[in-house]
Amino acid sequence: MITRLRGKLVAVDEGKVMIAVDAITYELLIPAADVEKLLDRISQQIEFHTMHYFEGQSQGSSFIPRLIGFSCDRDRDFFQLFTTVKGIGNRKALRALIRPFGEIASAIANKDTASLVSLPEIGKRSAETIIAELSGKIDHFIGDIMPSIEINMPSFGEDAITMLVQLGESPRDARKLVQLAIDREPKIETADQLVQTSFQLKGVQ
């Protein structure tokens, strides 16, 4: 099972990206919300949190392995929950999720049918089903997923965020501090260094 993938972003096209890792190039499907932001990252090193699944072809007689790439593990967790809704498969969800996941989680929690209907491929009945099936399950995603993509965060970045939350920061503020520390000190190599630098920079955001 491939859960993380880091490499050079080679191309972005129609809801998918190509990532070169040494001599191997991987194709990853991505949520619609991330496409535009990734266009500015071509030729950069990027890390994706990935979900591996098999897609049925020819009426289920054959299966093709697919990878979906997300900017952080929270986005991946949200996507996996969103696709538990009846009638929402992986491909449909990727096309529908054109706005930040935290914003969509908020719409679900607030039972905002109109906002959900504005998403591609989500009609009124689908919106009502999403609200009915996910109400009460989605609250912890609200506000914790940043509206800007953070695909330049190293693998130990999430560990640093967890440490900051344990030290009293809110999940949202912890993510902001870690991203600021990475932007200011790109040579940081450990979660402990990230936490230390985050606190040093806390008063200069």
C-alpha positions as a printed NumPy array, in Angstrom:
array([[  0.   ,   0.   ,   0.   ],
       [  1.438,   3.386,  -1.035],
       [  0.517,   6.048,   1.546],
       [  3.012,   8.814,   0.734],
       [  4.877,   9.775,  -2.399],
       [  7.494,  12.471,  -2.83 ],
       [  9.037,  13.448,  -6.142],
       [  9.279,  16.028,  -8.901],
       [  5.994,  17.328, -10.29 ],
       [  6.277,  16.755, -14.031],
       [  2.808,  17.624, -15.353],
       [ -0.719,  18.645, -14.317],
       [ -3.589,  17.828, -16.646],
       [ -7.355,  17.173, -16.345],
       [ -7.49 ,  16.179, -12.697],
       [ -4.252,  14.235, -12.584],
       [ -0.556,  14.82 , -12.09 ],
       [  2.643,  13.04 , -13.053],
       [  5.303,  12.637, -10.341],
       [  8.849,  11.514, -11.15 ],
       [ 10.519,   9.53 ,  -8.362],
       [ 14.024,   8.571,  -9.471],
       [ 13.546,   6.405, -12.589],
       [  9.798,   5.852, -12.038],
       [  6.987,   8.26 , -12.984],
       [  3.656,   7.871, -11.186],
       [  0.229,   9.091, -12.265],
       [ -1.897,  10.441,  -9.416],
       [ -5.51 ,  11.549,  -9.554],
       [ -6.135,  14.764,  -7.588],
       [ -9.184,  16.651,  -6.261],
       [-10.455,  19.443,  -8.506],
       [ -9.723,  21.992,  -5.756],
       [ -5.968,  21.365,  -6.069],
       [ -5.502,  21.549,  -9.838],
       [ -4.994,  25.292, -10.263],
       [ -2.608,  25.582,  -7.314],
       [ -0.484,  22.703,  -8.571],
       [  0.062,  24.361, -11.93 ],
       [  2.457,  26.743, -10.184],
       [  4.415,  23.835,  -8.692],
       [  5.579,  22.124, -11.878],
       [  9.257,  21.072, -11.678],
       [  9.236,  21.337,  -7.863],
       [  9.649,  18.551,  -5.324],
       [  6.249,  17.729,  -3.813],
       [  4.983,  15.223,  -1.282],
       [  1.503,  13.752,  -1.572],
       [ -0.46 ,  11.743,   0.977],
       [ -1.94 ,   9.   ,  -1.17 ],
       [ -4.844,   6.588,  -1.319],
       [ -4.463,   3.392,  -3.346],
       [ -7.514,   1.666,  -4.851],
       [ -8.571,  -0.529,  -7.781],
       [-10.89 ,   0.898, -10.425],
       [-13.211,  -1.456, -12.259],
       [-13.11 ,  -1.533, -16.078],
       [-15.254,  -3.271, -18.715],
       [-18.24 ,  -3.78 , -16.403],
       [-16.023,  -5.052, -13.604],
       [-14.233,  -7.753, -15.585],
       [-10.842,  -6.101, -15.01 ],
       [ -9.323,  -3.695, -12.495],
       [ -6.714,  -0.956, -12.8  ],
       [ -4.69 ,   0.226,  -9.766],
       [ -5.078,   3.965,  -9.111],
       [ -3.425,   6.45 ,  -6.78 ],
       [ -5.137,   9.593,  -5.485],
       [ -2.877,  12.329,  -4.121],
       [ -3.779,  14.773,  -1.333],
       [ -1.929,  17.713,   0.189],
       [ -2.222,  16.343,   3.747],
       [ -3.585,  13.358,   5.627],
       [ -6.641,  15.337,   6.81 ],
       [ -7.693,  15.883,   3.203],
       [ -7.297,  12.155,   2.594],
       [ -9.362,  11.317,   5.686],
       [-12.095,  13.743,   4.626],
       [-12.185,  12.252,   1.127],
       [-12.469,   8.719,   2.484],
       [-15.379,   9.772,   4.695],
       [-17.06 ,  11.708,   1.876],
       [-16.957,   8.65 ,  -0.407],
       [-18.81 ,   6.517,   2.144],
       [-21.977,   8.366,   1.097],
       [-24.222,   6.274,  -1.112],
       [-23.729,   7.145,  -4.784],
       [-20.451,   9.056,  -4.254],
       [-17.569,   7.109,  -5.785],
       [-13.942,   8.17 ,  -5.99 ],
       [-14.141,   9.705,  -9.472],
       [-17.341,  11.601,  -8.71 ],
       [-15.883,  12.93 ,  -5.471],
       [-12.692,  14.11 ,  -7.188],
       [-14.732,  16.13 ,  -9.692],
       [-17.168,  17.443,  -7.073],
       [-14.638,  18.687,  -4.523],
       [-13.77 ,  21.995,  -6.177],
       [-13.552,  23.999,  -2.932],
       [-11.368,  23.586,   0.194],
       [-12.435,  20.51 ,   2.119],
       [-12.883,  22.447,   5.37 ],
       [-15.379,  24.72 ,   3.613],
       [-17.349,  21.752,   2.317],
       [-17.295,  20.163,   5.783],
       [-18.753,  23.382,   7.171],
       [-21.549,  23.32 ,   4.584],
       [-22.406,  19.751,   5.575],
       [-22.402,  20.576,   9.295],
       [-24.611,  23.617,   8.688],
       [-26.979,  21.591,   6.48 ],
       [-26.343,  24.096,   3.682],
       [-27.935,  22.25 ,   0.795],
       [-27.501,  25.166,  -1.614],
       [-23.709,  25.199,  -1.167],
       [-23.475,  21.469,  -1.791],
       [-25.704,  21.659,  -4.864],
       [-23.294,  24.251,  -6.311],
       [-20.606,  21.531,  -6.474],
       [-20.262,  19.699,  -9.823],
       [-22.324,  16.489, -10.077],
       [-24.069,  17.087,  -6.738],
       [-27.808,  17.515,  -7.181],
       [-30.369,  18.272,  -4.494],
       [-31.007,  14.626,  -3.678],
       [-27.269,  13.887,  -3.418],
       [-26.783,  16.951,  -1.218],
       [-29.546,  15.833,   1.121],
       [-28.047,  12.332,   1.273],
       [-24.595,  13.73 ,   2.084],
       [-26.019,  15.822,   4.93 ],
       [-28.085,  12.935,   6.28 ],
       [-25.209,  10.444,   6.244],
       [-22.375,  12.715,   7.404],
       [-24.055,  14.955,   9.983],
       [-22.259,  14.498,  13.288],
       [-19.244,  12.892,  11.624],
       [-17.728,  15.912,   9.944],
       [-17.278,  18.546,  12.674],
       [-13.602,  17.826,  13.4  ],
       [-12.71 ,  18.676,   9.782],
       [-14.083,  22.214,  10.029],
       [-11.312,  24.77 ,  10.284],
       [ -8.533,  22.181,  10.572],
       [ -7.975,  21.939,   6.818],
       [ -6.235,  24.994,   5.485],
       [ -7.735,  26.706,   2.416],
       [ -4.34 ,  26.884,   0.703],
       [ -2.574,  23.758,  -0.462],
       [  0.45 ,  22.716,   1.619],
       [  2.053,  20.128,  -0.593],
       [  5.569,  21.441,   0.121],
       [  5.317,  20.258,   3.744],
       [  7.829,  17.479,   4.591],
       [  6.666,  14.174,   6.047],
       [  7.637,  15.18 ,   9.59 ],
       [  5.522,  18.339,   9.324],
       [  2.395,  16.523,  10.504],
       [  4.342,  15.225,  13.524],
       [  5.322,  18.804,  14.39 ],
       [  1.688,  19.922,  14.081],
       [  0.608,  17.161,  16.475],
       [  3.299,  18.208,  18.962],
       [  2.192,  21.849,  18.823],
       [ -1.44 ,  20.857,  19.424],
       [ -0.319,  18.84 ,  22.457],
       [  1.457,  21.985,  23.68 ],
       [ -1.773,  23.99 ,  23.518],
       [ -2.025,  25.367,  19.975],
       [ -5.24 ,  24.912,  18.002],
       [ -4.903,  22.582,  14.971],
       [ -5.365,  25.524,  12.603],
       [ -2.77 ,  27.733,  14.351],
       [ -0.336,  24.82 ,  14.63 ],
       [ -0.549,  24.227,  10.883],
       [  0.011,  27.938,  10.186],
       [  3.056,  28.038,  12.472],
       [  4.627,  24.951,  10.919],
       [  4.071,  26.246,   7.398],
       [  5.627,  29.588,   8.378],
       [  8.646,  27.815,   9.884],
       [  9.135,  25.739,   6.715],
       [  8.903,  28.821,   4.522],
       [ 11.444,  30.705,   6.659],
       [ 13.83 ,  27.788,   7.349],
       [ 13.586,  25.25 ,   4.483],
       [ 16.662,  23.322,   5.722],
       [ 14.895,  22.098,   8.877],
       [ 15.193,  18.308,   9.062],
       [ 13.244,  17.164,  12.153],
       [  9.885,  17.695,  13.838],
       [ 11.613,  18.981,  17.002],
       [ 13.413,  21.673,  14.993],
       [ 10.122,  22.627,  13.372],
       [  8.414,  23.012,  16.734],
       [ 11.275,  25.123,  18.125],
       [ 11.341,  27.38 ,  15.063],
       [  7.541,  27.666,  15.073],
       [  7.576,  29.058,  18.608],
       [ 10.398,  31.452,  17.713],
       [  8.369,  32.791,  14.805],
       [  5.046,  32.87 ,  16.639],
       [  5.267,  36.563,  17.374],
       [  6.264,  37.622,  13.827],
       [  3.47 ,  36.137,  11.677]])
